[in-house]
Amino acid sequence: MSTTEAIEGVEPKRPPSKALTIGAVCKALSAEFPDISISKIRYLEDQRLLTPRRTPGGYRLYSAADVSRLRTILRLQRDEFLPLRVIRQELAAGSPETADVSTTAGESRRRWRPNVSVTETNSYFTLEDVLEETKADPKLVSELEEYGVIKGELRNGRRYYDDTEREIIRAVTELARYGVGGRNLRVFRSSADREANLLQQILAPALRSRNPQRRKEAVEALENLAAVATHLKHLLLVRDLRKIAN
């Protein structure tokens, strides 16, 4: 601080935090997110989740706020398995917290945030679009169809996939790096089928109701139950993996 500033009590201006290149961001987050990559960060930008500043030469520069936002996105993906569409909504709403506590009739309950939407999607993609975005092997996509992991929808002689199936293909592509193929995914498909059937049994009467309000509440309950079930499966998996690791 200069003499003049000390006398006048003026707080000196702090230099702005240094912006980071995409490579530096990747390195800074790699300890917490070992699978982070430059291509993944670019993909999140393509999905309108990140908007780093660009230099006149086109290079990306990430501020501290950008890095914090990216860390939140990655945590929501890893810890809560949220699809990017839901993460985008959460960030836009300014509520990245994973859950909160509400009180009903004097009891404390955790209010689970739905991480899935059961409403029909309006987004469909051709095989070419899916392959370009996910970098999947066409043979792997065929294998997933063969084992019923994805189905697609045939329109005018062309097969289209919704956004959920596209993300399934992306996830399986990552698993394929470790030698996991369509045949191995039967266990995931069987588990999902059993879970869906259980939730259907729980809410079947309300889901079949002709009362629009009751049906709307049933759909919300279905999404809430799915969030709880997903968290439970995650905890059970973590418990068992710890046994393996130790």
NUDODO-177499 format. One record per residue (C-alpha): residue in one letter; x, y, z. Coordinates in steps of 0.05 Angstrom, whole numbers, padded with zeros to 5 digits, always signed. Each point is the difference from the previous one (the first is absolute). Example, Ala and Ser with C-alpha at 12.3 -4.5 7.8 and 13.67 -1.06 7.14 Angstrom:
2
A+00246-00090+00156/S+00027+00069-00013/
This chain:
246
M+00000+00000+00000/S+00027+00069-00018/T+00008+00056+00052/T-00057+00039-00031/E-00046-00060+00003/A+00019-00014+00072/I-00015+00072+00020/E-00066+00005-00037/G-00022-00070+00020/V-00011-00020-00072/E+00001-00075-00013/P+00047-00015-00058/K-00030-00035-00059/R+00015-00074-00003/P+00021-00028-00066/P-00053-00044-00032/S+00010-00075+00008/K+00037-00029-00058/A-00042-00034-00052/L+00018-00073-00016/T+00007-00035-00066/I-00041-00063-00012/G+00061-00042+00011/A+00014+00033+00067/V-00073-00010+00021/C+00004-00073-00018/K+00063-00008+00042/A-00030+00038+00059/L-00061-00045+00003/S+00033-00066-00016/A+00013-00017+00074/E-00074+00000+00015/F-00024-00023-00069/P+00052-00048-00028/D-00040-00011-00064/I-00004+00074-00017/S+00026+00017-00069/I+00005+00059-00047/S-00051-00032-00047/K-00049-00008+00057/I+00006+00073+00020/R-00011+00020-00072/Y-00061-00044-00004/L-00030+00034+00062/E+00012+00066-00035/D-00035-00026-00063/Q-00059-00018+00045/R-00005+00073+00023/L+00022-00016+00071/L+00064+00040-00003/T+00016+00066-00035/P+00074+00015+00010/R+00029+00065-00026/R+00036-00004-00067/T+00063+00035-00020/P+00004+00035-00068/G+00036-00062-00023/G-00057-00045+00022/Y+00033-00031+00061/R-00045-00015+00060/L+00015+00035+00066/Y-00036-00023+00063/S-00012+00045+00059/A-00004-00024+00072/A-00076+00002-00006/D+00004-00043-00063/V+00042-00052+00037/S-00047+00000+00059/R-00060-00010-00047/L+00036-00057-00035/R+00016-00033+00067/T-00074+00004+00018/I-00021-00031-00066/L+00050-00057+00007/R-00022-00014+00072/L-00074-00002-00020/Q+00017-00049-00056/R+00044-00045+00044/D-00038+00001+00066/E-00072+00006-00023/F+00002-00027-00071/L-00039+00061-00024/P-00009+00007-00075/L+00028+00064-00031/R-00070+00026-00014/V-00017-00002+00075/I+00068+00029+00019/R-00012+00058-00048/Q-00067+00013+00033/E+00029-00003+00070/L+00055+00049-00017/A-00048+00047-00035/A-00044-00001+00062/G+00061+00015+00044/S-00012-00061+00044/P+00058-00050-00008/E-00012-00030+00069/T-00014-00074-00003/A-00055-00003+00051/D-00032+00039+00056/V-00042-00013+00062/S-00074+00016+00008/T-00044-00009+00060/T-00069-00031-00005/A-00044-00013+00060/G+00059+00010+00046/E+00043-00052-00035/S+00065+00015-00036/R+00002-00030-00070/R+00051+00004-00055/R-00030+00026-00064/W+00032-00036-00057/R+00012+00036-00064/P-00022-00041-00061/N+00059-00018-00044/V-00043-00029-00055/S-00059+00025-00040/V-00052-00050-00023/T-00034+00048-00048/E+00009-00016-00073/T+00060+00033-00033/N-00006+00043-00062/S+00073-00010-00019/Y+00019-00054-00049/F+00066-00014-00035/T+00022-00040-00060/L+00052-00054+00007/E+00050+00047-00034/D-00014+00055+00051/V+00008-00049+00058/L+00065-00028-00027/E+00029+00069-00010/E-00018+00025+00069/T+00017-00063+00040/K+00059-00025-00042/A-00031-00069+00007/D+00018-00060-00044/P-00058-00016-00047/K+00009-00073+00017/L-00010+00016+00073/V-00066+00035-00015/S-00023-00061-00040/E+00019-00044+00058/L-00040+00043+00049/E-00061-00007-00045/E+00011-00075-00005/Y-00001-00008+00076/G-00058+00047+00009/V+00039+00054+00037/I-00025+00052-00050/K-00056-00005-00051/G-00005+00064-00040/E-00060+00019-00041/L-00008-00014-00074/R-00026+00059-00041/N-00003+00001-00076/G+00051-00056-00004/R+00050+00034+00047/R+00012-00016+00073/Y-00001+00056+00051/Y+00022+00001+00072/D-00025+00045+00056/D+00045+00040+00047/T-00002-00055+00053/E+00023-00054-00048/R+00054+00046-00026/E+00027+00008+00071/I-00004-00076+00010/I+00044-00008-00062/R+00048+00052+00028/A+00005-00036+00067/V+00009-00068-00032/T+00054+00028-00045/E+00038+00019+00062/L-00010-00069+00030/A+00024-00031-00066/R+00068+00030+00014/Y+00006-00051+00056/G-00025-00059-00042/V-00073+00004+00020/G-00045-00019-00059/G-00074-00007-00014/R-00002-00071+00027/N+00026+00024+00068/L-00054+00054+00003/R-00056-00050+00009/V+00008+00006+00075/F-00012+00076-00005/R-00061-00010-00044/S-00030-00054+00045/S+00011+00043+00062/A-00033+00060-00033/D-00060-00043-00023/R-00010-00027+00070/E+00005+00068+00032/A-00049+00031-00050/N-00050-00057+00012/L+00005+00011+00075/L-00013+00075-00005/Q-00057-00013-00048/Q-00033-00048+00050/I+00006+00053+00055/L-00033+00055-00040/A-00042-00038-00050/P-00070+00021+00025/A+00019+00074+00001/L+00035-00003-00067/R-00063-00030-00031/S-00045+00053+00031/R-00045+00042-00045/N+00009+00059+00046/P+00054+00044-00032/Q+00024+00028+00066/R+00007-00068+00032/R+00037-00026-00060/K+00046+00060+00001/E+00015-00013+00073/A+00013-00073-00015/V+00051+00018-00054/E+00035+00046+00048/A+00001-00055+00052/L+00028-00048-00052/E+00058+00047-00015/N+00012+00010+00075/L+00001-00075+00013/A+00049-00008-00058/A+00046+00051+00032/V-00002-00038+00067/A+00012-00067-00035/T+00058+00028-00040/H+00033+00027+00063/L-00011-00066+00036/K+00032-00040-00057/H+00059+00048+00001/L+00010-00010+00075/L-00005-00076-00006/L+00050+00001-00057/V+00049+00044+00039/R-00006-00047+00060/D+00016-00061-00042/L+00057+00033-00038/R+00032+00020+00065/K+00002-00073+00019/I+00033-00016-00065/A+00051+00055+00006/N+00018-00020+00071/
